[in-house]
Amino acid sequence: MIRRLIWALVRVVYVNIIKPIMFLAQPDGVHDRMVRVFSFIGRFACFRRLIRAVFQRPVNDKLRQTYRGIEFTNPVGLSAGLDKNGEIMPVIAALGFGFGVVGSVTAKRCAGNPKPWFYRLPKSQSLVVNAGLANQGSKAVIRRVSAYAPSMIEHFPVILSVAKTNSRQVVSVQDGIDDYMATVRRAVDAPNIRAIELNISCPNTYGGEPFTNARDLELLLAATDEIHSSKPLFVKMPNDLPWAKFERLLDVIIRHKVSGVTIANLAKDRSRIALKEDLPNTVSGNLSGKPTQDNSNELIRQTYLAYGDKLIIVGVGGIFSAEDAYLKIQLGASLVGLITGMIFRGPQLAAEINDRIAGLLEHDGYTHISQAIGVKAATHGR
């Protein structure tokens, strides 16, 4: 009860005081300052203990799951994109997230697209993202994550998101595969990296998204098959593909050594999104948050119905509340991920979602989260 009161206070202060001040500043600068602050405080055990004391509750066995030998104490993770260089995972773990995704990282250091990288759409609860895979390179990022002391990320699996370098030199399909494989090989034996996510759907990069077509994805996954890794492999899927094309990618994925799929990435087709404010054509990038929600949910639902016995689904897109997360679970997601929701609702969001999901499970008569996975997949939207 005391923690819930503290979370409510944090939420009120964040939404009514901190966020309005933050939103007066350019979002690129806010992001950079947040990473620096979280990186600094995450180095000190006293700060991590304090954050855990405020935001974490004892592990609820209703939420504990194990997939491919990895234990997730709760289903709510931080998606790729916030911690591009593996600098803030100790704080994310302390905030009550069940896992975190670092990256996306690339074989070579990449400056990304020209700034600004972010543009806010407050009424639409969205960010326009145009970072272009900026990162310090997988060698440096993997070294940093591998140096985390076990106590920093205890019971907190770190997943590495891997993409191809955003460069004029990495445009052909074969160059892209070689780029992916360089990072995957570095990650295979790296301490503290528990799983690998192949990001095949990052827009606004040189060469586009060649691996969102079945032929080229087949070549990429054939290359990953040759790397003998015990670490589970996930594929991060696009948001805007119609189901027929999306299913063709899944048909390829299930033929390879892939444990699951992350559904889905940013929304690209602005013509299909009913925004609540003007978005100038001069603003480049693709949309996160609420505009991704409906497509993500429908793709999760259909993927679960078609391949739920073969693939673990990580549901991403538009999670701002426990109800948002729980619906993705009921549609077929075993795990869920968020970023934009925390930016709009506050750092207590993961803790609140986990607490509320436990209550929703009890209300629906379930003793474990596994009983809720996919229960609405056959009926939702019908």
Secondary structure, 3 states (H helix, E strand, C coil): CHHHHHHHHHHHHHHHHHHHHHCCCCHHHHHHHHHHHHHHHHCCHHHHHHHHHHHCCCCCCCCCEEECCEEECCCEEECCCCCCCCCCHHHHHHCCCCEEEEEEECCCCECCCCCCCEEEECCCCEEEECCCCCECCHHHHHHHHHCCCHHHHCCCCEEEEECCCCCCCCCCHHHHHHHHHHHHHHHHCCCCEEEEEEECCCCCCCCCCHHHCHHHHHHHHHHHHCCCCCCCEEEECCCCCCHHHHHHHHHHHCCCCCCEEEECCCECCHHHCCCCCCCCCCCCCEECCHHHHHHHHHHHHHHHHHHCCCCEEEEECCCCCHHHHHHHHHHCCCEEEECHHHHHHCCCHHHHHHHHHHHHHHHCCCCCHHHCCCCCCCCCCC
